[in-house]
Amino acid sequence: MHVTIRYPVGADRLTLRCEADWDLDLRPVEHSPEHAVFDVPFAAPTLAMKPVLHRGTAAHWSKGSNYVLSAWEPDAEIWPYFFDREVGQVTDILRFTRDGRSHAVRVYLPPGYAENHLRRYPVLYMQDGKNLFFPEEAFGGTEWQVDETMDRLDKMNAVRKVIVVGIAPQDRMVDYTLPGYADYGRFVVEVVKPAIDHQFRTRSGRSDTVVMGSSLGGLVSLYLAWQHPDVFRGAACLSSTFSYQNDLFQRIAREPKPPIRLYLDSGWPRDNFDHTNAMRDLLVSRGFTLGQDLLQFSFPDGTHNEGSWAGRSHVPFQFFFGRAWAAQRGGLGPGRLP
């Protein structure tokens, strides 16, 4: 297998060390100031490895967990970091305004973002931005712990690193329902996303852009993906209030199936359980396939609150950004390893 390490090496030097002999430097078969390619032999189904940056007489091992590859994966690319903190960072509040509409936004940047400027990242846009990162901002003092969960999945090598954009509504009862979600959707697509793509190193295409929310935030997330399939690859909709003030059942029943992936879930017994199942059945009748472009789970005793959503958010994170799905798409390739 060939492993490509992408890092702004400059005058330094990159080697690779593997679990077969952690003291042995594997030298590149090809290198430049921004990358090094290694021919890595496999003698077992998996192999753990660590890039090492040689600066003068010092050898700096990459931060974070070992990279673990499978012998059956295609060639892989790795974007390491050596000096940054091993946890992601959440920005100060950004504010985007147009035509009298204004939304506060916080952005989670994954570990290594500041150091390895060669890497670009897929983006997850999440509703109810005040509930995602800090308990002092969240409803009832309970947050989703999005940054902690993303950091943990990163350490597991379970997902690609992701930029998360948390958007706070002006009035969620208006922004997330009919007819207000049309104006809100245009603002996200025409104002927030272009600004995020300009300010941060994103992978801006639809294949790397997903939207997510819970309750009414799940409702509007399905609306956004259905209305703007040229912008969003899919939507994660947790405990979605599909019974309240929207036209999604009618639209999905009559409109052509867009090329999107959807995740639905609900708790039981009183967490929008029946309407989520009804939405699943409608989507299947319109050509979605469970386990492929549609995933749906029911969580016994799942409740309608931030704590419950925090506890299961890792499932849609892995569905949309997991390495297993990347391999299914045709290999890990660029951007697929942490």
N, C-alpha and C positions, 0 to 999 in steps of 0.2 A: 504494500500500500504506500502511496505517496501522501505525505502530510505537508501542507503548506502553512507556515507560520507567517502571519502578516503583522508587522510591527515597525514603527519608524526607528530602525536600527541606527542610522547615521554611521558614525565611526565605530560603533560597538560591534559585537559579534553574537550570533545566536547559535546555540546547540540544543539538542533534544536528549533528555534522559528518560529511560524507560525502566519498568519494574524488573526486567530481566537482570539489570545491573545498574542500580541507581548511581553508581560512581563513574559510569562510563559515559563520556560525551559522544553522542552520535552527531557526526558533522554533516552539513548540508551537501547535497549533490548539485545544488544551484542556489545562488543568493544574489541579493541586490540591497541597496540601502533601505528597502521597505519590505523585503520578504526573504524567506529561506525555505527551500524544499528539501524534504528528507525522505529517503527510501527506508521504510520501517518494516523489518521482518516480523512475522507473526508465528509463534509456536504454540499458541493457545487460543481459545475462542475470543478472549478479550485481552486488551493490553492497556495498562495505565501508563501515563507519560506526563512529563513536565518540561515546558520550554525553559531554557536558562539563558539569561542575558549576561554576557561577559563584558564588563566595563573596567578597563585597566586590569588590575590583578584580582578584582572582586567578581564573584559569580553570584548573580541574583536569580533565585528561582521564581517562577511566576506565582502570583498570588492566587488564592482560591484553591479549590479542590483539584485533585488530579484530573486530567482529561482521560476518559476511558473510552477506547474505541473497540468496535467489534471487527473480527476478521472478515466478516461478510459485508461490511460497509464499503462503499466506493471511496475514492480519494476524498480526503477531508481538509478543511481549512480551519485554522485556529487564530483567534485574535487575543493574545494574552496581554496582561498588564503586570507590572513588577513593583510598583511603588504606591499606587492608590490604595485607599481603604477597601476592605473586602465587603462593604455594604453599599447599596445604592444611595443616592442622594435625592431629596425632594426639594424643588426650587421654592423660592418665595412666590407669593401670589403674583401672577401675571393677569392683566386685565385687557380684554379685547372688546372694542366698542364700534358699533356702526348703526346709523339711522335710529338712534335712541335706544338701541338694545346693547346691553353690557353684561359680560359674563366673566367671573373670576375663574382662574385656571391655575392648578398646580401641576408640575411635571416631575415624574419619577425618572431619574437617569440611572441606569444600571452600573454596577461596579466596573471600573476601568474606562468609563466614558471619557473622563477628563484627560486620561493619559494616552490612550491609543486612538489618535485622531484619524486613523485610517478606516475605522469601522463605522458603518451605518446600521441603523436598527429598524426593525418593524415597529409599528405603533399600535397601541391599544387605546382607544378613546372610551372613557368611562363616564357614566352619568353620576349625578349626586356627588360632585367632586369633594364637597366638604366632609363626606363620610368615609373617605378612603384611607387617609394617612395619619391623622392626628386626633386623639380622643377629645381634646379640648374644642375642636371644631365640629365634631360629629354629633348627629342626633342622639340624644340620650347618653352621650359620653362614650359610646362604643363605636370603634372604627373598623373598617374592613381589614386592616393590616396588609394592604396591598404590597407595600415595599418589603415588609418582612417575609411575606409569602413568596414574592418573586426572588428575593435573595436566597431563600431556602431551596427553591426549585433550581436556581442557578448552581448552588453547591452540589446538588444531586446530579448535575448534568442532565436534568430532565427536560429543560426547555431552552430555546434560544433566548438570549438576552433581549429585552423588550423595553422600549420607552412607553410609559403609561401617562396619558393626559387625562386628568380629572377635571371635568367641567361642571361648575356649579350652576344650577338653573336660576333664572330670575324669579319665576313662579312655577314650580314643578307641576301644579295642577293645570296650568295653561301650556307650558312649554312641552309637556310630555303627552298631551292628548289632542284629539281633533277639536277644532281646526288649528290650534296653536303650534302643533308639532311641525307643520309645514314651514313656518317662519323660523322656528328653532333649527330645523334641519338645514335650511339654506344658510343660516349663520354658521353652523358647524362646518359645512362643506366649503363655503365661500370665504369665510373670515378666519375661523380658528385653524383649520387644517393648513391652509397656505402659510399662515404665520408660524405654525409649529415646524413645517417643512423648511421654512427660511431660517429660523433661529436655531434649529437643532439638526444633528446629522441623522436624518431619517431615511428609511427606504420608503419612498413616497407612493409607489404604485399600489394598485388595489390588492394585489396578492399579498401585500405585507401590511394591510390596514384593516383593523377589526374594531367593532363597537360593542359595548357591553353595559348592562345595567340590571337593576332589580326592581320589582314592583312596577310602578309606572315607568321607571327607568328602563326596565326590560321591555315594556311595551314600545317605548319610543326607539329603543335600539333595534327591534325588529322592523319598525317603520323605516328607520334610516337605511338599513341594509336593503330592504325591499325597494325603497324609493330611489336609492343611489347605489345600485350594484356596480356601477363603473368606478365608485370611490371605495366601497367597503367590500372585502372578501366575505365577510360574514358577521354574525351577531351572536352574542351570548345573552340569554334572556332568563334571569333567575326570578322565580316566584312572580311571574309577570301578570299584571292586572289586565288580562285580555278581555275582561267583561266590562270594562269601563271606557266609555266615550272614545271610540275609535272605529275605523272602518276596515280593519285588517282582515277579518274573516271574509267580508264581502270581496275585497280586492284580491286576496289570495285565491278565492274560489273561481274568479273569472279571468285573472290576468295570467300571461305566460310565466312560466317558472324561470326566475333569474338564476345566473350561475353563482349562487352563494351557498355558504355552509352555515348551519344554524345549530346552536346548543340551547335546549330548553330544560328547565328543571322546576320542581316545586316540592314543598314539604307536604306532609300528610298528618292530620286530615284537613286542616283549614289553612291552606297556604296557596290559594288559587290552583288547587290540585285538579279539579274537574275541567276548568277552562284550559289549563295547560295540556291536559290529555286530549281535549277536543282540538286544540291547535295542532298537536302532533298528528292526529288522525287526518286532519285536513291537509297538512303538508305532505303526508305520505300519499294521499289520494291525488295530489297534484304533481307527483313524480319524485319527491324526495325519498331517499333510501336510508333507513335507520342503520347506523354504523358507518355510513360513508359521508354524505353531506348533511345528515341530521343525527344529532345525538340527544337523547332525552332520558332524564333520570328522575325518579321519585324518591325522596328521602323520608323514611319513617320518622315521625316526630320532628321533622324540620319545621322551624318556626319563621315567622315573617319579620325578621329583624337583622340588623347588621352583624351580630355575632354568628348567626346561623349562616349567612352568606359568606362571611369571612372563613368559616370552617370548611366550606366546600368550593371556594373560588379556585382552588388549585386544579379542579377538574376541567373547567373551560379553559384555563390558562394552558393546560397540557393539550387539550383538544386542538387549539388553534396554533400553539407555538411549540409543541412538543417535538422532540427529536424523532419519535416514532412516525409522526405524520410527515415530517420532513423527508424521512427515508422513503415513505410510501409515495411521495411526490416525485421520487426519482433520484434520491441520494441527498446526503447532507449538504454538500456543495457550499457555495458562498453564503456566509451568514448563518450556517446551521449549527455550529458548535458555540458553546459559551465563550 
